[in-house]
Amino acid sequence: SLLLNAAGQARKEKVKLPSCLHGRKPASIPNKKIEDPVSGKVNTSSLATRRQQLSGFHLIPARVTFGVLREGCSSAATVILKNLGVNFSRFWVKPPPPHTGLQVRYTPGPVAAGLQVKLQIEILALANRGEHTGGLEEMSHNIEILTETETLLLPVKANIL
């Protein structure tokens, strides 16, 4: 029950549901759908009414945090981009600006329904504009992943020492 906690006592605060249960993605911008006659659509009567819910990509994990990095060092993380739709879909990653020190390595091409692609997020820790403040400097950037139906935003954060 949502009214009781694990010990059987009444809850003092409301239970916050994750965004996946709300039916929306936490960091995405919907695109105008352009109908492409060659995109390999599945046309069955059982899927005709659920077309909007059965399309799109999902990022695992939804954000990347590199933690504290020493200036000049590099680090990498892997993010999985999974196609949750019933059709194959294409995607493209907008290259991050050079001053962020970020690079995204991936294999381009269509992703079949239910399959996934690995994105390698690499960072070279650079101090912004050559200023040395002597402490931690926070770097944050949203990597834009453009798909056929939406633009996904992958937040990346790091602290540079």
N, C-alpha and C positions, 0 to 999 in steps of 0.2 A: 504494500500500500504506500502511496505517496504521503499519507498523513502520519505514518510511523517510521521511525528509523530502525536500524538493524537490531537494536536492543529492545524494541517493542514500545519505546517511549514516543510521546508526541513530538513532532518536529518543531523546531523553533523558527526555521526559515524555509522558504519555498525551495523546491527542487528545480534546478536549472537543467532543462533538456539540452542535449547537444544539437548543433545546427543541422546535422544530418537527419534528425527526426523532425525538424521543422519543414523539410521538403525544399530547402534552398541551399546553395553552396555559400560558404562564408566569404570567399573573395573571388567573385566572378562578375563580369559585365556581359549581359546578353548582346549578341550581334543580330543584325537584321538577317533573317534566314533567306538565302538566295537559293532558289530551286535549281539543282544541277541534274540534268537528265542522265548523266553518265556516272553518278556517284554510287551506284550499286544498292539502291534502296530495296528493302524487303517489303513486298506488298501483299500482306495477308489480311484477311478481315479481322482477325483477332488483335492485330497491332494497329489498325486504322485509327482507333480512337485514343490510343495511348502514345502517339508519336512524340509528343513533347517530353514525356517522362522517360522515354527509353533512348535518350541520346545524350551525348556529352562525355567529358573526361573527368577523372577524379585524381587528385594529387595525393600521394602517400609518401612522406608526411606532408601536411598542409603548409608547413613553414620550416625554414632551415635556420638554426642558430649555431654559429661556429664557436661561440664563447670568446675567450681572450686569446688573441694571436699577437705574437711579437712582430714588429715591423720588419718586412722583408721575407717573412716566412709564408709558406703556402699551406693550404688545407683543401680537402675535397669532401663532398658528401653526395650520396646517391639519392635521387628522388624518382619514384615510380609514377608514370603517367598511364593510367588504366582507362581503356575505352569501355564505358558502361552501357553503350548503345547496342542496338541490334544490327547496325550497318557499319561498314568500315568508314573511318574518318581520318582526315589529315590534320596536322598541326604544324605550327611554325613558331620558333622561339625568337623574340625580338632581342638582338644582342644588347647586353647592358653597356652603359657608357664606360669608357676606359678608366676614368678616375675612380670608379668603384673597385677596380681590381678583380671583377667577376668575369668568369667565362662559363658558358654552358656548352657541353659536348653531348651530342646525341646523333642517332642515325635517322636521317630524314626518310619520309615515305609514309604510305597509308598504314593505319593500325586497324587490324581486323577486330570485329566485335568480340569483346571479352578478353582480348589480349592486352599486353602492356609493353611500354617502352621505358628504358632507363635513361634518365637525364643525369649527367655528371656535372655537378655544380662545383667549380673550382674558384678559389679566392687567393689572390696574392695580397697580403696585408700591406697597404700603402697608407702613409699619413697624408691627409688631404692638403693639397696645395703646398706641400713641403714645410708646413708649419710644425714645429716640435713644441708641444705644450708640456711635455714632461709627464703626462698622465695618460689615462685611458681616453681614447677617442672612439666614439660610437659610429659605426657605418651601418646604414640600413638602406635597402633598396627592394623594390618590388619587381621581380622578373615577370615580364609579360609573355604569356603563352597564348598565341592566337589560334583558335580552332574554327571550324566551320560554323559553329552555333554561338560561341561565346569567347570572351577573353579571360583567361584565368590569371590571377595574380599570385605569385609565389613570394611571400615576404622572406628576405634573407637579412640576417643581422649578425654583426661581429663587433667585438671590442678590440681595438688595436692599441697595443702597448708601445 
